[in-house]
């Protein structure tokens, strides 16, 4: 039996628009599916950069993105299947 959870995510208006366009285009069945795939890809990239030198660079890159996206955002409520996030 899979466990599900609820997660709130703040997205910029442009990010939210992109997610909606992706779903409307039929690439994914829902916004939650887009976010699950994004998480899978991020975790994969993180694992690839987990070496002694890559981890620090990856962390600095994430911090730079956080600072760049410190603009207004819209809260999105997503339902996800915890099993899907373990990819």
HTML snippet that shows the backbone in 3Dmol.js (N, CA, C, O; Angstrom):
<script src="https://3Dmol.org/build/3Dmol-min.js"></script>
<div id="view" style="width:600px;height:400px;position:relative"></div>
<script>
const pdb = `
ATOM      1  N   UNK A   1       0.844  -1.174   0.000  1.00  0.00           N
ATOM      2  CA  UNK A   1       0.000   0.000   0.000  1.00  0.00           C
ATOM      3  C   UNK A   1       0.893   1.243   0.000  1.00  0.00           C
ATOM      4  O   UNK A   1       1.797   1.365   0.827  1.00  0.00           O
ATOM      5  N   UNK A   2       0.638   2.147  -0.918  1.00  0.00           N
ATOM      6  CA  UNK A   2       1.462   3.353  -0.992  1.00  0.00           C
ATOM      7  C   UNK A   2       0.920   4.429  -0.063  1.00  0.00           C
ATOM      8  O   UNK A   2      -0.281   4.522   0.191  1.00  0.00           O
ATOM      9  N   UNK A   3       1.845   5.234   0.432  1.00  0.00           N
ATOM     10  CA  UNK A   3       1.466   6.353   1.292  1.00  0.00           C
ATOM     11  C   UNK A   3       1.487   7.609   0.454  1.00  0.00           C
ATOM     12  O   UNK A   3       2.385   7.798  -0.367  1.00  0.00           O
ATOM     13  N   UNK A   4       0.515   8.460   0.652  1.00  0.00           N
ATOM     14  CA  UNK A   4       0.463   9.729  -0.046  1.00  0.00           C
ATOM     15  C   UNK A   4       0.622  10.842   0.956  1.00  0.00           C
ATOM     16  O   UNK A   4       0.410  10.647   2.153  1.00  0.00           O
ATOM     17  N   UNK A   5       0.986  11.986   0.482  1.00  0.00           N
ATOM     18  CA  UNK A   5       1.128  13.143   1.337  1.00  0.00           C
ATOM     19  C   UNK A   5       0.748  14.396   0.586  1.00  0.00           C
ATOM     20  O   UNK A   5       0.543  14.384  -0.628  1.00  0.00           O
ATOM     21  N   UNK A   6       0.662  15.458   1.323  1.00  0.00           N
ATOM     22  CA  UNK A   6       0.325  16.741   0.731  1.00  0.00           C
ATOM     23  C   UNK A   6       1.513  17.666   0.930  1.00  0.00           C
ATOM     24  O   UNK A   6       2.104  17.714   2.009  1.00  0.00           O
ATOM     25  N   UNK A   7       1.851  18.392  -0.110  1.00  0.00           N
ATOM     26  CA  UNK A   7       3.009  19.260  -0.087  1.00  0.00           C
ATOM     27  C   UNK A   7       2.620  20.600  -0.687  1.00  0.00           C
ATOM     28  O   UNK A   7       2.007  20.650  -1.753  1.00  0.00           O
ATOM     29  N   UNK A   8       2.969  21.674  -0.016  1.00  0.00           N
ATOM     30  CA  UNK A   8       2.727  23.014  -0.549  1.00  0.00           C
ATOM     31  C   UNK A   8       4.004  23.508  -1.199  1.00  0.00           C
ATOM     32  O   UNK A   8       5.088  23.401  -0.626  1.00  0.00           O
ATOM     33  N   UNK A   9       3.869  24.048  -2.392  1.00  0.00           N
ATOM     34  CA  UNK A   9       5.018  24.538  -3.142  1.00  0.00           C
ATOM     35  C   UNK A   9       4.726  25.955  -3.600  1.00  0.00           C
ATOM     36  O   UNK A   9       3.657  26.228  -4.145  1.00  0.00           O
ATOM     37  N   UNK A  10       5.681  26.864  -3.377  1.00  0.00           N
ATOM     38  CA  UNK A  10       5.559  28.228  -3.869  1.00  0.00           C
ATOM     39  C   UNK A  10       6.198  28.302  -5.241  1.00  0.00           C
ATOM     40  O   UNK A  10       7.379  27.996  -5.407  1.00  0.00           O
ATOM     41  N   UNK A  11       5.405  28.713  -6.231  1.00  0.00           N
ATOM     42  CA  UNK A  11       5.901  28.877  -7.590  1.00  0.00           C
ATOM     43  C   UNK A  11       5.694  30.321  -8.018  1.00  0.00           C
ATOM     44  O   UNK A  11       4.728  30.973  -7.625  1.00  0.00           O
ATOM     45  N   UNK A  12       6.618  30.799  -8.827  1.00  0.00           N
ATOM     46  CA  UNK A  12       6.416  32.131  -9.391  1.00  0.00           C
ATOM     47  C   UNK A  12       5.258  32.043 -10.390  1.00  0.00           C
ATOM     48  O   UNK A  12       4.932  30.952 -10.859  1.00  0.00           O
ATOM     49  N   UNK A  13       4.645  33.158 -10.714  1.00  0.00           N
ATOM     50  CA  UNK A  13       3.556  33.118 -11.710  1.00  0.00           C
ATOM     51  C   UNK A  13       4.014  32.494 -13.034  1.00  0.00           C
ATOM     52  O   UNK A  13       3.250  31.761 -13.662  1.00  0.00           O
ATOM     53  N   UNK A  14       5.240  32.773 -13.462  1.00  0.00           N
ATOM     54  CA  UNK A  14       5.750  32.197 -14.715  1.00  0.00           C
ATOM     55  C   UNK A  14       5.906  30.678 -14.591  1.00  0.00           C
ATOM     56  O   UNK A  14       5.560  29.944 -15.516  1.00  0.00           O
ATOM     57  N   UNK A  15       6.422  30.209 -13.461  1.00  0.00           N
ATOM     58  CA  UNK A  15       6.577  28.766 -13.260  1.00  0.00           C
ATOM     59  C   UNK A  15       5.212  28.078 -13.263  1.00  0.00           C
ATOM     60  O   UNK A  15       5.044  27.022 -13.872  1.00  0.00           O
ATOM     61  N   UNK A  16       4.248  28.679 -12.585  1.00  0.00           N
ATOM     62  CA  UNK A  16       2.904  28.108 -12.541  1.00  0.00           C
ATOM     63  C   UNK A  16       2.297  28.060 -13.933  1.00  0.00           C
ATOM     64  O   UNK A  16       1.656  27.077 -14.304  1.00  0.00           O
ATOM     65  N   UNK A  17       2.499  29.117 -14.699  1.00  0.00           N
ATOM     66  CA  UNK A  17       2.004  29.167 -16.075  1.00  0.00           C
ATOM     67  C   UNK A  17       2.639  28.065 -16.912  1.00  0.00           C
ATOM     68  O   UNK A  17       1.959  27.417 -17.707  1.00  0.00           O
ATOM     69  N   UNK A  18       3.933  27.852 -16.737  1.00  0.00           N
ATOM     70  CA  UNK A  18       4.626  26.801 -17.481  1.00  0.00           C
ATOM     71  C   UNK A  18       4.088  25.420 -17.125  1.00  0.00           C
ATOM     72  O   UNK A  18       3.873  24.587 -18.005  1.00  0.00           O
ATOM     73  N   UNK A  19       3.874  25.183 -15.846  1.00  0.00           N
ATOM     74  CA  UNK A  19       3.333  23.883 -15.415  1.00  0.00           C
ATOM     75  C   UNK A  19       1.957  23.672 -16.031  1.00  0.00           C
ATOM     76  O   UNK A  19       1.663  22.589 -16.536  1.00  0.00           O
ATOM     77  N   UNK A  20       1.119  24.693 -15.993  1.00  0.00           N
ATOM     78  CA  UNK A  20      -0.231  24.566 -16.571  1.00  0.00           C
ATOM     79  C   UNK A  20      -0.179  24.314 -18.078  1.00  0.00           C
ATOM     80  O   UNK A  20      -0.963  23.521 -18.600  1.00  0.00           O
ATOM     81  N   UNK A  21       0.745  24.987 -18.783  1.00  0.00           N
ATOM     82  CA  UNK A  21       0.880  24.769 -20.230  1.00  0.00           C
ATOM     83  C   UNK A  21       1.328  23.339 -20.526  1.00  0.00           C
ATOM     84  O   UNK A  21       0.855  22.726 -21.483  1.00  0.00           O
ATOM     85  N   UNK A  22       2.228  22.812 -19.719  1.00  0.00           N
ATOM     86  CA  UNK A  22       2.711  21.445 -19.901  1.00  0.00           C
ATOM     87  C   UNK A  22       1.566  20.452 -19.746  1.00  0.00           C
ATOM     88  O   UNK A  22       1.432  19.518 -20.538  1.00  0.00           O
ATOM     89  N   UNK A  23       0.744  20.658 -18.724  1.00  0.00           N
ATOM     90  CA  UNK A  23      -0.403  19.768 -18.488  1.00  0.00           C
ATOM     91  C   UNK A  23      -1.417  19.905 -19.619  1.00  0.00           C
ATOM     92  O   UNK A  23      -1.913  18.904 -20.137  1.00  0.00           O
ATOM     93  N   UNK A  24      -1.724  21.138 -20.001  1.00  0.00           N
ATOM     94  CA  UNK A  24      -2.704  21.370 -21.074  1.00  0.00           C
ATOM     95  C   UNK A  24      -2.239  20.786 -22.399  1.00  0.00           C
ATOM     96  O   UNK A  24      -3.057  20.367 -23.218  1.00  0.00           O
ATOM     97  N   UNK A  25      -0.924  20.757 -22.613  1.00  0.00           N
ATOM     98  CA  UNK A  25      -0.371  20.178 -23.848  1.00  0.00           C
ATOM     99  C   UNK A  25      -0.440  18.653 -23.829  1.00  0.00           C
ATOM    100  O   UNK A  25      -0.184  18.011 -24.847  1.00  0.00           O
ATOM    101  N   UNK A  26      -0.781  18.075 -22.691  1.00  0.00           N
ATOM    102  CA  UNK A  26      -0.905  16.630 -22.591  1.00  0.00           C
ATOM    103  C   UNK A  26       0.395  15.901 -22.280  1.00  0.00           C
ATOM    104  O   UNK A  26       0.451  14.672 -22.335  1.00  0.00           O
ATOM    105  N   UNK A  27       1.448  16.663 -21.951  1.00  0.00           N
ATOM    106  CA  UNK A  27       2.720  16.014 -21.636  1.00  0.00           C
ATOM    107  C   UNK A  27       2.650  15.261 -20.317  1.00  0.00           C
ATOM    108  O   UNK A  27       3.325  14.247 -20.144  1.00  0.00           O
ATOM    109  N   UNK A  28       1.838  15.751 -19.386  1.00  0.00           N
ATOM    110  CA  UNK A  28       1.615  15.116 -18.086  1.00  0.00           C
ATOM    111  C   UNK A  28       0.129  15.197 -17.779  1.00  0.00           C
ATOM    112  O   UNK A  28      -0.579  16.058 -18.302  1.00  0.00           O
ATOM    113  N   UNK A  29      -0.332  14.297 -16.932  1.00  0.00           N
ATOM    114  CA  UNK A  29      -1.743  14.262 -16.589  1.00  0.00           C
ATOM    115  C   UNK A  29      -2.151  15.268 -15.530  1.00  0.00           C
ATOM    116  O   UNK A  29      -3.335  15.574 -15.387  1.00  0.00           O
ATOM    117  N   UNK A  30      -1.177  15.790 -14.782  1.00  0.00           N
ATOM    118  CA  UNK A  30      -1.510  16.722 -13.706  1.00  0.00           C
ATOM    119  C   UNK A  30      -0.280  17.535 -13.326  1.00  0.00           C
ATOM    120  O   UNK A  30       0.846  17.200 -13.693  1.00  0.00           O
ATOM    121  N   UNK A  31      -0.523  18.607 -12.586  1.00  0.00           N
ATOM    122  CA  UNK A  31       0.581  19.422 -12.073  1.00  0.00           C
ATOM    123  C   UNK A  31       1.439  18.595 -11.122  1.00  0.00           C
ATOM    124  O   UNK A  31       2.660  18.747 -11.093  1.00  0.00           O
ATOM    125  N   UNK A  32       0.807  17.726 -10.350  1.00  0.00           N
ATOM    126  CA  UNK A  32       1.555  16.879  -9.421  1.00  0.00           C
ATOM    127  C   UNK A  32       2.514  15.969 -10.180  1.00  0.00           C
ATOM    128  O   UNK A  32       3.634  15.739  -9.723  1.00  0.00           O
ATOM    129  N   UNK A  33       2.092  15.447 -11.332  1.00  0.00           N
ATOM    130  CA  UNK A  33       2.964  14.585 -12.127  1.00  0.00           C
ATOM    131  C   UNK A  33       4.166  15.369 -12.654  1.00  0.00           C
ATOM    132  O   UNK A  33       5.275  14.838 -12.712  1.00  0.00           O
ATOM    133  N   UNK A  34       3.952  16.627 -13.038  1.00  0.00           N
ATOM    134  CA  UNK A  34       5.063  17.475 -13.487  1.00  0.00           C
ATOM    135  C   UNK A  34       6.055  17.655 -12.347  1.00  0.00           C
ATOM    136  O   UNK A  34       7.263  17.527 -12.541  1.00  0.00           O
ATOM    137  N   UNK A  35       5.539  17.954 -11.156  1.00  0.00           N
ATOM    138  CA  UNK A  35       6.407  18.197 -10.009  1.00  0.00           C
ATOM    139  C   UNK A  35       7.155  16.938  -9.586  1.00  0.00           C
ATOM    140  O   UNK A  35       8.317  17.017  -9.188  1.00  0.00           O
ATOM    141  N   UNK A  36       6.502  15.771  -9.667  1.00  0.00           N
ATOM    142  CA  UNK A  36       7.183  14.511  -9.334  1.00  0.00           C
ATOM    143  C   UNK A  36       8.349  14.266 -10.287  1.00  0.00           C
ATOM    144  O   UNK A  36       9.436  13.869  -9.867  1.00  0.00           O
ATOM    145  N   UNK A  37       8.108  14.511 -11.579  1.00  0.00           N
ATOM    146  CA  UNK A  37       9.179  14.315 -12.562  1.00  0.00           C
ATOM    147  C   UNK A  37      10.312  15.307 -12.329  1.00  0.00           C
ATOM    148  O   UNK A  37      11.484  14.950 -12.454  1.00  0.00           O
ATOM    149  N   UNK A  38       9.977  16.536 -11.997  1.00  0.00           N
ATOM    150  CA  UNK A  38      11.003  17.541 -11.708  1.00  0.00           C
ATOM    151  C   UNK A  38      11.834  17.110 -10.503  1.00  0.00           C
ATOM    152  O   UNK A  38      13.056  17.262 -10.506  1.00  0.00           O
ATOM    153  N   UNK A  39      11.184  16.576  -9.482  1.00  0.00           N
ATOM    154  CA  UNK A  39      11.901  16.107  -8.297  1.00  0.00           C
ATOM    155  C   UNK A  39      12.807  14.937  -8.635  1.00  0.00           C
ATOM    156  O   UNK A  39      13.951  14.885  -8.182  1.00  0.00           O
ATOM    157  N   UNK A  40      12.303  13.995  -9.430  1.00  0.00           N
ATOM    158  CA  UNK A  40      13.132  12.858  -9.843  1.00  0.00           C
ATOM    159  C   UNK A  40      14.387  13.344 -10.565  1.00  0.00           C
ATOM    160  O   UNK A  40      15.495  12.889 -10.281  1.00  0.00           O
ATOM    161  N   UNK A  41      14.199  14.274 -11.503  1.00  0.00           N
ATOM    162  CA  UNK A  41      15.340  14.796 -12.262  1.00  0.00           C
ATOM    163  C   UNK A  41      16.321  15.526 -11.357  1.00  0.00           C
ATOM    164  O   UNK A  41      17.533  15.372 -11.510  1.00  0.00           O
ATOM    165  N   UNK A  42      15.819  16.311 -10.427  1.00  0.00           N
ATOM    166  CA  UNK A  42      16.685  17.039  -9.501  1.00  0.00           C
ATOM    167  C   UNK A  42      17.482  16.070  -8.631  1.00  0.00           C
ATOM    168  O   UNK A  42      18.686  16.242  -8.443  1.00  0.00           O
ATOM    169  N   UNK A  43      16.812  15.062  -8.108  1.00  0.00           N
ATOM    170  CA  UNK A  43      17.511  14.070  -7.271  1.00  0.00           C
ATOM    171  C   UNK A  43      18.574  13.331  -8.081  1.00  0.00           C
ATOM    172  O   UNK A  43      19.656  13.047  -7.567  1.00  0.00           O
ATOM    173  N   UNK A  44      18.279  13.023  -9.322  1.00  0.00           N
ATOM    174  CA  UNK A  44      19.255  12.353 -10.180  1.00  0.00           C
ATOM    175  C   UNK A  44      20.467  13.254 -10.413  1.00  0.00           C
ATOM    176  O   UNK A  44      21.606  12.804 -10.285  1.00  0.00           O
ATOM    177  N   UNK A  45      20.232  14.517 -10.752  1.00  0.00           N
ATOM    178  CA  UNK A  45      21.330  15.465 -10.956  1.00  0.00           C
ATOM    179  C   UNK A  45      22.145  15.634  -9.691  1.00  0.00           C
ATOM    180  O   UNK A  45      23.373  15.697  -9.741  1.00  0.00           O
ATOM    181  N   UNK A  46      21.473  15.706  -8.568  1.00  0.00           N
ATOM    182  CA  UNK A  46      22.155  15.850  -7.274  1.00  0.00           C
ATOM    183  C   UNK A  46      23.059  14.648  -7.015  1.00  0.00           C
ATOM    184  O   UNK A  46      24.190  14.802  -6.555  1.00  0.00           O
ATOM    185  N   UNK A  47      22.556  13.457  -7.311  1.00  0.00           N
ATOM    186  CA  UNK A  47      23.357  12.243  -7.109  1.00  0.00           C
ATOM    187  C   UNK A  47      24.575  12.242  -8.027  1.00  0.00           C
ATOM    188  O   UNK A  47      25.651  11.801  -7.624  1.00  0.00           O
ATOM    189  N   UNK A  48      24.420  12.726  -9.247  1.00  0.00           N
ATOM    190  CA  UNK A  48      25.543  12.778 -10.178  1.00  0.00           C
ATOM    191  C   UNK A  48      26.633  13.732  -9.709  1.00  0.00           C
ATOM    192  O   UNK A  48      27.810  13.529 -10.008  1.00  0.00           O
ATOM    193  N   UNK A  49      26.247  14.765  -8.978  1.00  0.00           N
ATOM    194  CA  UNK A  49      27.194  15.779  -8.517  1.00  0.00           C
ATOM    195  C   UNK A  49      27.602  15.578  -7.050  1.00  0.00           C
ATOM    196  O   UNK A  49      28.110  16.499  -6.410  1.00  0.00           O
ATOM    197  N   UNK A  50      27.382  14.402  -6.539  1.00  0.00           N
ATOM    198  CA  UNK A  50      27.613  14.166  -5.117  1.00  0.00           C
ATOM    199  C   UNK A  50      29.073  13.883  -4.765  1.00  0.00           C
ATOM    200  O   UNK A  50      29.383  13.608  -3.606  1.00  0.00           O
ATOM    201  N   UNK A  51      29.956  13.946  -5.731  1.00  0.00           N
ATOM    202  CA  UNK A  51      31.371  13.697  -5.463  1.00  0.00           C
ATOM    203  C   UNK A  51      31.942  14.765  -4.552  1.00  0.00           C
ATOM    204  O   UNK A  51      31.246  15.726  -4.225  1.00  0.00           O
ATOM    205  N   UNK A  52      33.198  14.622  -4.132  1.00  0.00           N
ATOM    206  CA  UNK A  52      33.795  15.552  -3.167  1.00  0.00           C
ATOM    207  C   UNK A  52      33.815  16.998  -3.634  1.00  0.00           C
ATOM    208  O   UNK A  52      33.687  17.909  -2.817  1.00  0.00           O
ATOM    209  N   UNK A  53      33.972  17.225  -4.929  1.00  0.00           N
ATOM    210  CA  UNK A  53      34.009  18.597  -5.425  1.00  0.00           C
ATOM    211  C   UNK A  53      32.651  19.034  -5.954  1.00  0.00           C
ATOM    212  O   UNK A  53      32.303  20.212  -5.874  1.00  0.00           O
ATOM    213  N   UNK A  54      31.892  18.106  -6.486  1.00  0.00           N
ATOM    214  CA  UNK A  54      30.603  18.429  -7.088  1.00  0.00           C
ATOM    215  C   UNK A  54      29.554  18.868  -6.098  1.00  0.00           C
ATOM    216  O   UNK A  54      28.729  19.721  -6.427  1.00  0.00           O
ATOM    217  N   UNK A  55      29.550  18.316  -4.890  1.00  0.00           N
ATOM    218  CA  UNK A  55      28.513  18.632  -3.913  1.00  0.00           C
ATOM    219  C   UNK A  55      28.536  20.108  -3.527  1.00  0.00           C
ATOM    220  O   UNK A  55      27.483  20.739  -3.439  1.00  0.00           O
ATOM    221  N   UNK A  56      29.715  20.662  -3.299  1.00  0.00           N
ATOM    222  CA  UNK A  56      29.814  22.074  -2.937  1.00  0.00           C
ATOM    223  C   UNK A  56      29.357  22.979  -4.063  1.00  0.00           C
ATOM    224  O   UNK A  56      28.656  23.964  -3.830  1.00  0.00           O
ATOM    225  N   UNK A  57      29.753  22.648  -5.282  1.00  0.00           N
ATOM    226  CA  UNK A  57      29.338  23.432  -6.440  1.00  0.00           C
ATOM    227  C   UNK A  57      27.826  23.381  -6.599  1.00  0.00           C
ATOM    228  O   UNK A  57      27.191  24.398  -6.876  1.00  0.00           O
ATOM    229  N   UNK A  58      27.250  22.193  -6.424  1.00  0.00           N
ATOM    230  CA  UNK A  58      25.805  22.014  -6.552  1.00  0.00           C
ATOM    231  C   UNK A  58      25.069  22.850  -5.506  1.00  0.00           C
ATOM    232  O   UNK A  58      24.071  23.499  -5.822  1.00  0.00           O
ATOM    233  N   UNK A  59      25.552  22.839  -4.265  1.00  0.00           N
ATOM    234  CA  UNK A  59      24.924  23.619  -3.194  1.00  0.00           C
ATOM    235  C   UNK A  59      24.991  25.112  -3.501  1.00  0.00           C
ATOM    236  O   UNK A  59      24.009  25.825  -3.294  1.00  0.00           O
ATOM    237  N   UNK A  60      26.136  25.601  -3.994  1.00  0.00           N
ATOM    238  CA  UNK A  60      26.257  27.025  -4.351  1.00  0.00           C
ATOM    239  C   UNK A  60      25.318  27.381  -5.496  1.00  0.00           C
ATOM    240  O   UNK A  60      24.741  28.469  -5.516  1.00  0.00           O
ATOM    241  N   UNK A  61      25.166  26.476  -6.437  1.00  0.00           N
ATOM    242  CA  UNK A  61      24.273  26.696  -7.574  1.00  0.00           C
ATOM    243  C   UNK A  61      22.834  26.819  -7.096  1.00  0.00           C
ATOM    244  O   UNK A  61      22.089  27.675  -7.574  1.00  0.00           O
ATOM    245  N   UNK A  62      22.442  25.968  -6.155  1.00  0.00           N
ATOM    246  CA  UNK A  62      21.082  26.032  -5.615  1.00  0.00           C
ATOM    247  C   UNK A  62      20.850  27.339  -4.873  1.00  0.00           C
ATOM    248  O   UNK A  62      19.791  27.952  -5.010  1.00  0.00           O
ATOM    249  N   UNK A  63      21.821  27.765  -4.095  1.00  0.00           N
ATOM    250  CA  UNK A  63      21.695  29.018  -3.347  1.00  0.00           C
ATOM    251  C   UNK A  63      21.546  30.196  -4.305  1.00  0.00           C
ATOM    252  O   UNK A  63      20.751  31.101  -4.050  1.00  0.00           O
ATOM    253  N   UNK A  64      22.285  30.195  -5.381  1.00  0.00           N
ATOM    254  CA  UNK A  64      22.185  31.268  -6.375  1.00  0.00           C
ATOM    255  C   UNK A  64      20.793  31.298  -6.996  1.00  0.00           C
ATOM    256  O   UNK A  64      20.247  32.373  -7.247  1.00  0.00           O
ATOM    257  N   UNK A  65      20.221  30.136  -7.243  1.00  0.00           N
ATOM    258  CA  UNK A  65      18.861  30.084  -7.804  1.00  0.00           C
ATOM    259  C   UNK A  65      17.842  30.597  -6.805  1.00  0.00           C
ATOM    260  O   UNK A  65      16.912  31.313  -7.177  1.00  0.00           O
ATOM    261  N   UNK A  66      18.010  30.237  -5.534  1.00  0.00           N
ATOM    262  CA  UNK A  66      17.068  30.717  -4.508  1.00  0.00           C
ATOM    263  C   UNK A  66      17.070  32.235  -4.465  1.00  0.00           C
ATOM    264  O   UNK A  66      16.011  32.860  -4.401  1.00  0.00           O
ATOM    265  N   UNK A  67      18.251  32.828  -4.500  1.00  0.00           N
ATOM    266  CA  UNK A  67      18.371  34.282  -4.451  1.00  0.00           C
ATOM    267  C   UNK A  67      17.760  34.914  -5.694  1.00  0.00           C
ATOM    268  O   UNK A  67      17.118  35.960  -5.601  1.00  0.00           O
ATOM    269  N   UNK A  68      17.948  34.302  -6.841  1.00  0.00           N
ATOM    270  CA  UNK A  68      17.421  34.849  -8.086  1.00  0.00           C
ATOM    271  C   UNK A  68      15.902  34.776  -8.144  1.00  0.00           C
ATOM    272  O   UNK A  68      15.267  35.592  -8.811  1.00  0.00           O
ATOM    273  N   UNK A  69      15.314  33.803  -7.450  1.00  0.00           N
ATOM    274  CA  UNK A  69      13.862  33.613  -7.498  1.00  0.00           C
ATOM    275  C   UNK A  69      13.186  34.046  -6.206  1.00  0.00           C
ATOM    276  O   UNK A  69      12.149  33.495  -5.837  1.00  0.00           O
ATOM    277  N   UNK A  70      13.748  35.009  -5.525  1.00  0.00           N
ATOM    278  CA  UNK A  70      13.174  35.486  -4.274  1.00  0.00           C
ATOM    279  C   UNK A  70      12.058  36.486  -4.540  1.00  0.00           C
ATOM    280  O   UNK A  70      11.805  37.379  -3.732  1.00  0.00           O
ATOM    281  N   UNK A  71      11.395  36.329  -5.682  1.00  0.00           N
ATOM    282  CA  UNK A  71      10.307  37.225  -6.045  1.00  0.00           C
ATOM    283  C   UNK A  71       8.980  36.654  -5.553  1.00  0.00           C
ATOM    284  O   UNK A  71       8.944  35.609  -4.903  1.00  0.00           O
ATOM    285  N   UNK A  72       7.899  37.346  -5.869  1.00  0.00           N
ATOM    286  CA  UNK A  72       6.592  36.882  -5.425  1.00  0.00           C
ATOM    287  C   UNK A  72       6.290  35.520  -6.027  1.00  0.00           C
ATOM    288  O   UNK A  72       6.736  35.192  -7.126  1.00  0.00           O
ATOM    289  N   UNK A  73       5.544  34.757  -5.298  1.00  0.00           N
ATOM    290  CA  UNK A  73       5.197  33.429  -5.768  1.00  0.00           C
ATOM    291  C   UNK A  73       3.776  33.104  -5.373  1.00  0.00           C
ATOM    292  O   UNK A  73       3.169  33.796  -4.556  1.00  0.00           O
ATOM    293  N   UNK A  74       3.256  32.054  -5.954  1.00  0.00           N
ATOM    294  CA  UNK A  74       1.900  31.611  -5.693  1.00  0.00           C
ATOM    295  C   UNK A  74       1.968  30.217  -5.096  1.00  0.00           C
ATOM    296  O   UNK A  74       2.682  29.352  -5.604  1.00  0.00           O
ATOM    297  N   UNK A  75       1.224  29.996  -4.016  1.00  0.00           N
ATOM    298  CA  UNK A  75       1.254  28.695  -3.349  1.00  0.00           C
ATOM    299  C   UNK A  75       0.371  27.721  -4.115  1.00  0.00           C
ATOM    300  O   UNK A  75      -0.761  28.037  -4.483  1.00  0.00           O
ATOM    301  N   UNK A  76       0.909  26.540  -4.345  1.00  0.00           N
ATOM    302  CA  UNK A  76       0.200  25.489  -5.054  1.00  0.00           C
ATOM    303  C   UNK A  76       0.124  24.282  -4.136  1.00  0.00           C
ATOM    304  O   UNK A  76       1.137  23.871  -3.570  1.00  0.00           O
ATOM    305  N   UNK A  77      -1.032  23.724  -3.985  1.00  0.00           N
ATOM    306  CA  UNK A  77      -1.208  22.525  -3.169  1.00  0.00           C
ATOM    307  C   UNK A  77      -1.199  21.322  -4.105  1.00  0.00           C
ATOM    308  O   UNK A  77      -1.990  21.262  -5.046  1.00  0.00           O
ATOM    309  N   UNK A  78      -0.318  20.373  -3.855  1.00  0.00           N
ATOM    310  CA  UNK A  78      -0.191  19.189  -4.686  1.00  0.00           C
ATOM    311  C   UNK A  78      -0.365  17.937  -3.851  1.00  0.00           C
ATOM    312  O   UNK A  78       0.070  17.878  -2.701  1.00  0.00           O
ATOM    313  N   UNK A  79      -0.994  16.952  -4.430  1.00  0.00           N
ATOM    314  CA  UNK A  79      -1.069  15.642  -3.817  1.00  0.00           C
ATOM    315  C   UNK A  79      -0.042  14.784  -4.544  1.00  0.00           C
ATOM    316  O   UNK A  79       0.068  14.856  -5.768  1.00  0.00           O
ATOM    317  N   UNK A  80       0.696  13.988  -3.821  1.00  0.00           N
ATOM    318  CA  UNK A  80       1.686  13.128  -4.461  1.00  0.00           C
ATOM    319  C   UNK A  80       1.702  11.778  -3.805  1.00  0.00           C
ATOM    320  O   UNK A  80       1.306  11.616  -2.650  1.00  0.00           O
ATOM    321  N   UNK A  81       2.159  10.829  -4.549  1.00  0.00           N
ATOM    322  CA  UNK A  81       2.313   9.465  -4.064  1.00  0.00           C
ATOM    323  C   UNK A  81       3.757   9.325  -3.615  1.00  0.00           C
ATOM    324  O   UNK A  81       4.669   9.478  -4.427  1.00  0.00           O
ATOM    325  N   UNK A  82       3.982   9.039  -2.348  1.00  0.00           N
ATOM    326  CA  UNK A  82       5.331   8.965  -1.789  1.00  0.00           C
ATOM    327  C   UNK A  82       6.182   7.922  -2.532  1.00  0.00           C
ATOM    328  O   UNK A  82       7.401   8.080  -2.607  1.00  0.00           O
ATOM    329  N   UNK A  83       5.587   6.886  -3.069  1.00  0.00           N
ATOM    330  CA  UNK A  83       6.336   5.866  -3.809  1.00  0.00           C
ATOM    331  C   UNK A  83       6.953   6.476  -5.057  1.00  0.00           C
ATOM    332  O   UNK A  83       8.071   6.115  -5.426  1.00  0.00           O
ATOM    333  N   UNK A  84       6.249   7.399  -5.718  1.00  0.00           N
ATOM    334  CA  UNK A  84       6.767   8.012  -6.935  1.00  0.00           C
ATOM    335  C   UNK A  84       8.002   8.853  -6.667  1.00  0.00           C
ATOM    336  O   UNK A  84       8.866   8.969  -7.537  1.00  0.00           O
ATOM    337  N   UNK A  85       8.104   9.435  -5.497  1.00  0.00           N
ATOM    338  CA  UNK A  85       9.227  10.307  -5.183  1.00  0.00           C
ATOM    339  C   UNK A  85      10.505   9.528  -4.883  1.00  0.00           C
ATOM    340  O   UNK A  85      11.565  10.133  -4.720  1.00  0.00           O
ATOM    341  N   UNK A  86      10.428   8.210  -4.808  1.00  0.00           N
ATOM    342  CA  UNK A  86      11.594   7.391  -4.476  1.00  0.00           C
ATOM    343  C   UNK A  86      12.364   6.935  -5.709  1.00  0.00           C
ATOM    344  O   UNK A  86      13.202   6.038  -5.611  1.00  0.00           O
ATOM    345  N   UNK A  87      12.100   7.528  -6.860  1.00  0.00           N
ATOM    346  CA  UNK A  87      12.736   7.089  -8.123  1.00  0.00           C
ATOM    347  C   UNK A  87      14.218   7.297  -8.121  1.00  0.00           C
ATOM    348  O   UNK A  87      14.887   6.980  -9.105  1.00  0.00           O
TER     349      UNK A  87
END
`;
const viewer = $3Dmol.createViewer("view");
viewer.addModel(pdb, "pdb");
viewer.setStyle({}, {cartoon: {color: "spectrum"}});
viewer.zoomTo();
viewer.render();
</script>
